[in-house]
Amino acid sequence: MAISSQVILVVWAGAIVLAAVRLPSLPTIERAKMPPIVRAYDSPVEAVLQIAGNDPQSLRDSLIALAENRLRPLGLSIDRTRARLGVPVSLPALGTFRVRPMWLANEYPPELPLRFELRPLAGSGTPPVQATLAVALQKAASVAARALPKGSAVTCADMTVERRDISQLPELPLSPLCGIAPGAVALHDIAAREAVSSVDIGKALDVTAGAPDPRG
C-alpha cells in the first residue's frame, strides 16, 4: 500500500504546483508527432448560387464547376459535352440557393449520376430540391502513341497522355507519369491509342521464355 500512498501524495502535490505555476506547452517536435485528424468529406464544398429557373444551361455549368472542384483531388474531370442536367421540379424565375454535393469527397469513383441538394435561402419552410448531373468521368491515362507489336521494345517515348473515360480504362492502368523500366517490351500486341495497363508490358524475358500472356 506504500505505492498507493505515494501516488496520492504526488497527485496532491501536483495539484498544488499546478495552482501556482503554468505548465509549459509541449515542445514543437512533440506536437508535430500528433497530426490533426482531417477528412475531406468532413468539409463539404458548398456554394451559394443565384439560379434562374428559365436558364438551365447556367445551372448546369455552375454544378459542373462545383463538381469538378470536388473531383480534382481524385484526378477526375467531367466531359462537359456529355453532361446532362436533371431537376425534378420547376425552379422559381429567380432564386438564391445553397448548393451542396451529395457524395463524399474521397469516394472513388462517386456514384452516378452526381447528386446535389439545392436549398433555398429565402423561406425556412421551403423544402430543398435535388438536382442530378449525368456525366462521364475522365482521368489522365497512358496511351500507346503507336502500334506496339508483341515483343517490341517499349519506352516512355512510346506513350502519350490522354484523358479517357474511367469506364474505358484497364483494371491496372499504367501511371501517366510513366515508370517503364529499361528493357521493357510489349507482352502482346498493343494498338495505337490503346490505354495501356501495367501488365501489358514487362521484361523481355517474360516473352522470350515463353511465359503466358498475363491477360490471356
C-alpha positions as CSV (number, residue, x, y, z in Angstrom):
1,M,0.0,0.0,0.0
2,A,3.1,2.2,0.2
3,I,2.9,2.7,-3.5
4,S,-0.7,3.9,-3.4
5,S,0.0,6.4,-0.7
6,Q,3.0,7.7,-2.7
7,V,0.8,8.1,-5.8
8,I,-1.8,10.1,-3.8
9,L,0.9,12.3,-2.5
10,V,2.3,13.0,-6.0
11,V,-1.2,13.9,-7.3
12,W,-1.9,16.1,-4.3
13,A,1.5,17.8,-4.7
14,G,1.0,18.2,-8.4
15,A,-2.3,19.9,-7.8
16,I,-0.6,22.5,-5.6
17,V,2.1,23.1,-8.2
18,L,-0.5,23.5,-11.0
19,A,-2.3,26.0,-9.0
20,A,0.7,28.2,-8.7
21,V,2.7,27.5,-11.9
22,R,1.6,27.5,-15.5
23,L,3.0,24.3,-17.2
24,P,4.9,24.8,-20.4
25,S,3.4,23.7,-23.7
26,L,4.6,20.6,-25.4
27,P,7.8,21.1,-27.5
28,T,7.2,21.7,-31.2
29,I,8.7,18.4,-32.1
30,E,6.2,16.6,-29.9
31,R,3.2,18.4,-31.4
32,A,4.5,17.5,-34.8
33,K,4.0,13.8,-33.9
34,M,0.3,14.3,-33.5
35,P,-1.2,15.2,-36.9
36,P,-4.7,16.6,-36.8
37,I,-7.5,14.2,-37.9
38,V,-8.8,15.7,-41.1
39,R,-11.2,14.1,-43.5
40,A,-12.0,15.7,-46.8
41,Y,-15.6,14.7,-46.5
42,D,-16.0,16.5,-43.1
43,S,-15.9,19.8,-45.0
44,P,-18.4,19.5,-47.9
45,V,-17.8,22.0,-50.7
46,E,-20.8,24.3,-50.8
47,A,-21.7,27.3,-53.0
48,V,-24.4,29.9,-52.9
49,L,-25.8,30.3,-56.4
50,Q,-28.4,32.7,-57.8
51,I,-30.4,30.5,-60.1
52,A,-32.8,31.5,-62.9
53,G,-35.4,28.8,-63.4
54,N,-35.6,29.7,-67.1
55,D,-31.8,29.3,-67.6
56,P,-31.0,25.6,-67.1
57,Q,-27.7,26.0,-69.0
58,S,-26.3,28.4,-66.4
59,L,-27.3,26.0,-63.6
60,R,-25.7,23.1,-65.4
61,D,-22.5,25.0,-65.9
62,S,-22.4,26.1,-62.2
63,L,-23.0,22.5,-61.0
64,I,-20.2,21.1,-63.3
65,A,-17.8,23.7,-61.9
66,L,-18.7,22.8,-58.3
67,A,-18.4,19.1,-59.1
68,E,-15.0,19.4,-60.8
69,N,-13.6,21.3,-57.7
70,R,-14.6,18.3,-55.6
71,L,-13.4,15.7,-58.1
72,R,-10.0,17.3,-58.9
73,P,-8.1,15.9,-55.9
74,L,-9.0,12.4,-57.1
75,G,-7.6,13.1,-60.6
76,L,-11.1,13.1,-62.1
77,S,-12.7,15.5,-64.5
78,I,-16.0,15.8,-66.4
79,D,-16.6,15.6,-70.1
80,R,-18.7,18.8,-70.3
81,T,-20.0,18.0,-73.8
82,R,-22.0,15.0,-72.5
83,A,-23.2,16.4,-69.1
84,R,-27.0,16.4,-68.7
85,L,-28.9,18.2,-66.0
86,G,-31.9,16.8,-64.3
87,V,-34.2,18.8,-62.0
88,P,-37.5,17.1,-61.0
89,V,-39.4,20.3,-60.1
90,S,-39.8,23.7,-61.6
91,L,-37.4,26.3,-60.1
92,P,-38.5,29.9,-59.4
93,A,-37.9,32.5,-62.0
94,L,-35.0,33.8,-59.9
95,G,-33.8,32.5,-56.5
96,T,-30.8,32.1,-54.3
97,F,-29.8,28.6,-53.3
98,R,-27.2,27.0,-51.1
99,V,-25.9,24.1,-53.2
100,R,-24.2,21.0,-51.7
101,P,-22.8,17.9,-53.4
102,M,-24.3,14.8,-52.0
103,W,-21.3,12.4,-52.4
104,L,-18.2,12.0,-50.2
105,A,-15.2,13.9,-51.3
106,N,-13.0,10.8,-51.0
107,E,-15.5,8.4,-52.8
108,Y,-13.8,6.9,-55.9
109,P,-15.5,6.8,-58.2
110,P,-18.6,8.6,-57.0
111,E,-21.9,7.1,-57.7
112,L,-23.5,8.4,-60.9
113,P,-25.5,10.5,-61.6
114,L,-23.9,13.1,-59.4
115,R,-26.5,14.5,-57.0
116,F,-26.8,18.0,-55.5
117,E,-29.0,19.4,-52.8
118,L,-30.4,22.9,-53.7
119,R,-31.7,24.6,-50.5
120,P,-33.5,27.9,-50.9
121,L,-32.1,30.7,-48.7
122,A,-35.4,32.5,-48.7
123,G,-38.2,30.8,-46.7
124,S,-37.0,28.4,-44.0
125,G,-40.0,26.1,-44.6
126,T,-39.3,25.6,-48.3
127,P,-38.0,22.0,-48.9
128,P,-34.7,21.5,-50.7
129,V,-34.6,20.4,-54.3
130,Q,-32.4,17.6,-55.6
131,A,-30.7,18.1,-58.9
132,T,-28.7,15.5,-60.8
133,L,-25.8,15.6,-63.4
134,A,-25.5,12.6,-65.7
135,V,-21.8,12.8,-66.6
136,A,-18.9,10.8,-68.0
137,L,-16.0,10.9,-65.6
138,Q,-12.5,11.0,-67.1
139,K,-8.9,10.6,-65.9
140,A,-5.5,11.1,-67.4
141,A,-4.2,7.8,-68.9
142,S,-1.0,6.5,-70.6
143,V,-1.9,5.7,-74.2
144,A,0.2,4.0,-76.8
145,A,1.5,6.6,-79.3
146,R,2.0,4.0,-82.0
147,A,1.2,0.3,-82.6
148,L,3.4,-1.9,-80.4
149,P,3.7,-5.5,-81.7
150,K,4.2,-8.2,-79.2
151,G,7.9,-8.4,-78.2
152,S,8.8,-4.9,-79.4
153,A,10.8,-2.6,-77.1
154,V,8.7,-0.1,-75.2
155,T,9.9,3.2,-73.6
156,C,8.2,6.3,-72.2
157,A,8.7,7.8,-75.7
158,D,6.1,5.3,-77.0
159,M,3.5,6.7,-74.6
160,T,1.3,9.8,-74.6
161,V,-1.2,11.0,-72.1
162,E,-4.9,11.5,-72.9
163,R,-8.0,11.9,-70.8
164,R,-10.2,8.9,-71.1
165,D,-13.5,7.8,-69.6
166,I,-12.7,5.8,-66.5
167,S,-15.1,3.1,-67.7
168,Q,-12.8,2.5,-70.6
169,L,-9.6,2.2,-68.6
170,P,-7.9,-1.1,-67.9
171,E,-8.1,-2.5,-64.4
172,L,-4.5,-1.6,-63.7
173,P,-3.7,1.4,-65.8
174,L,-0.1,2.5,-66.4
175,S,0.7,5.7,-64.5
176,P,0.6,8.8,-66.7
177,L,3.9,9.7,-65.0
178,C,5.5,6.7,-66.9
179,G,7.7,4.5,-64.9
180,I,8.6,2.0,-67.6
181,A,11.8,0.1,-66.7
182,P,14.7,-0.2,-69.2
183,G,14.4,-3.2,-71.4
184,A,10.6,-3.5,-71.2
185,V,8.7,-5.0,-74.2
186,A,5.1,-5.4,-75.2
187,L,3.8,-8.6,-73.8
188,H,1.1,-8.7,-76.5
189,D,0.1,-6.6,-79.5
190,I,-0.9,-3.1,-78.3
191,A,-2.9,-0.9,-80.8
192,A,-2.1,2.7,-81.4
193,R,-4.0,5.0,-78.9
194,E,-4.9,2.0,-76.7
195,A,-4.9,2.7,-73.0
196,V,-2.0,0.7,-71.6
197,S,-2.1,-1.4,-68.5
198,S,0.8,-2.1,-66.1
199,V,0.5,-5.8,-67.1
200,D,0.7,-5.0,-70.9
201,I,4.5,-4.5,-70.7
202,G,7.3,-6.2,-68.9
203,K,10.9,-7.6,-69.2
204,A,11.9,-9.2,-72.4
205,L,12.5,-12.5,-70.5
206,D,8.8,-12.7,-69.9
207,V,8.3,-13.2,-73.7
208,T,11.4,-15.0,-74.8
209,A,11.0,-17.6,-72.1
210,G,7.5,-18.4,-73.4
211,A,5.7,-17.1,-70.4
212,P,1.9,-16.9,-70.9
213,D,0.3,-13.5,-71.7
214,P,-0.8,-12.1,-68.3
215,R,-4.0,-11.0,-70.0
216,G,-4.6,-14.5,-71.5
